[in-house]
Amino acid sequence: MNASDAKLLIVDDDVTFARVLARALASRGFQIEIAHDTDDALAQVQRLQPDYCVLDLKLGEQSGLQLIPQLRRQAPGMRILLLTGYASIATAVEAIKRGAHDYLSKPVDADAVVRALTGGQQENHGENDDLVGTTSGPLPLRRLEWEHIQRVLNECEGNISETARRLGMHRRTLQRKLAKHPVRERPHERDE
């Protein structure tokens, strides 16, 4: 893994997280720039033509998913890694469809980010065993509900009212469910 002189853009509205990640990735040889919103991200990509981009799913009221195609048009060779605190299979699939190269859920360590950005498959033997949703048994019912809500929300392009209508639930109920973190499996529920 040779990151020296590789330009990397971090796009995250969480200033502290972006700063900590930038410091960790800079210590691994990347030249780092940070953007905190979509307009700044597009301007930085146009100016810098970075090799890599670490993009957060939630950018305030905006979605990182909608930014991916624009970033790809401005820098077709740039590898994009989407990070989110709200992991779902539907979101991961949608990110890849829109042009992201990989997808990781927060919290994440800098080495995992580097492996995802550089395609370090040789260093990744069995390390994904602890990721949410990789169990050999059935997913818990609450997790399946979360996945379904995310899928419908993506189909409705983020429109909460339309998503609630399609799901047959009150808009406020849907908003409460979306405000919660996705259901995580307890370690003892997984095959070790």
N, C-alpha and C positions, 0 to 999 in steps of 0.2 A: 504494500500500500504506500504509494508515493504521493503525498498531498502537497509537497513543497511547491510553492508558487501557484497553486490552484486557487482561483478566486471563488469565494463562497458568499452568497447573499442569504442572510437570515431575515425572514419576514414574519414578525410576531408582534402583536400589540401589547404583550406583557413585557414591559421594559426590563424588569429584573431577570426574567427567564432568558430573554434574548442576550443580555449582557453576560450572564453566567455561561450560556452555551457558546457565545462568541469567544470568551476567554479560553474555554476548554478546547474548542476546535482550533484556535490560533496556536495553542501549545502543541497541537498535532501537525502544524505546518501550513495551515490554510491562511490565505489573506482574506480577512473578514470585513464585510460591510453589513449594516443593519438597516432595515426599513420597518416602520411600524404600521403602515397602512398600504392600501392597494396603489394609490397614486405614486407614493414614494417608491414602492417596489418596482413599478413599471419604469419610472424615471431612472432608477439605479440600474436596472437590467439594460436599458437602452444605452446608458453611459458606460457601464463596466463590462458588459457581455460576460457574466460570470460562468464558470464551469459547472457550478453546483448551486442549488437553492434549497434551503430548508424552510418550508412554508407551513404556517399554522392554519388549521381548518377554520378557526373562528378569528376573524380580524375585526373586533368590535361588532358592528351590525352587519359587516360584510362576510362573505364566505370565501375561503381559500380555494374551494373547488371551482368557483367561477373565475378565479384569477389564473388558473393553470393554463387554459388554452391561450390566453393573452401572453403569458410569459413564454410559452413554447413558440409563438409566432415571432416574438422579438429575439429569442435566443434558442434556435432549434436544437443546438447541440448540448444545451444545458440539462443536467440531470436534476430532477425535482423529487424531493422527499417531503411528503405530507405528514405533519405531526398533529395529533389531536388528543385531547383529554377525554373525548367522547367516542371511543372506538366502536365501530360496528362494521360488520362484513359488507353491508350495503354501501357504506361510505367508502370503504377501501376499494370496492369494485368500481364505484363511480370515479374515484380519484385516478385509478389506472386507466379507465376509459377516456378520461379527459386529458391524459398525457403524463401523469406522475409516474415516476419509475419505481417508487416504493412508498410504503405507508407504515408508520410506527405510532403506537399510542404512548402518551405521556403517563407517568414519568419515564424518561429514557436516558440512558447514559451516553456520553460522547462517543465511546467506542462503537456502540450500536449504530449511532448516526453515521460514523465514518464507514462502517461496513456496508450500510444501506446505500450510501452515496457512491461508494467506489465499487460496489458489486462484489464485495469480498466473500464469495461463497465458500472458499477454502477455509475461512476462519469461522464459519458459522455452523459447524457440525453439532447438531443437537441443542443449540443454544435457544431455539425458539420453543422448546418444550414448555416454558413457563408463560407463553403468551395466552391471553384470553381467547377462548374459542378454538383451541387446538386439542380439545379432549377427545378421547376415543369413544366416550359414551354420549348420550343425548344431552343437548344443552338444556339448562333449567328453563322453565316456562317463562319466568320474568325476562330472561335473556332473549328468548325467542320473540317476546312482545316488543322489546327494545329494537331488535333487528327489523321487525315488521314496520314499526313506526318510522324508523330511519329510511327504509325503502320507500314507503308512501310519501314521506316528506321530500325525498329526492325527486320522485315522480312529479310532485306538485311544485318543484323548483323553490322550495323553502317557504311556500305560502301556508302559514299556520291554519288559517280559516278553512281553506280547501282541504288540507290534510285532515283536520278534525271532522269535517263533513264526510269525507271518504271513510274515515275510521269509525264513524257513528258515535263520536264522543263530543262533549262540550269543549269549546276552545280553551277555557281555563284549565280543564283537566289535562288536556294535551300539553299545555305550557308547563304545568307542574311536572309532568312526566319527563319532558325535555330538559327541565332545569336540574333534574337528578342525574347523577353520574350513572353510566350503564352498569348493569349488574355484573359483578365480577365473581368468578368461581373461587371458592375457598380451596387452598392447596390440597386438602384431603379428599376433595371431590375428583381429582385428576388421577389418571394412571401414572405411576411414577416409574 
